[in-house]
């Protein structure tokens, strides 16, 4: 089942490349599709869809594939806040230009 989605070509290409990377890693480890699918608790067809870069495959299936391959730590590096250049830039733009000292009512001397 192929899902029809309005996905930008760049995203479609990235998903296809991820699937290909998983296929290469599986083959390097000499793991058959049947064995890999069994370890992932999915069907062989679902694994095939993942490796073929179908966008309807869930993130959970992708994460399980990385886990079986021993690459799950790599998933933690995706979208790291400290590497979000655009977000950091926008956050810095919102910072105040000056910071003024607060005056408390208790500080008033009568």
Secondary structure, DSSP 8 states (H G I E B T S, - for coil): --------HHHHHHHHHHHHHHHHHHHHTT--HHHHHHHHTS-HHHHHHHHTT-TTS-HHHHHHHHHHHT-HHHHTTTT-GGG-HHHHHHHHHHS-S-------GGG---
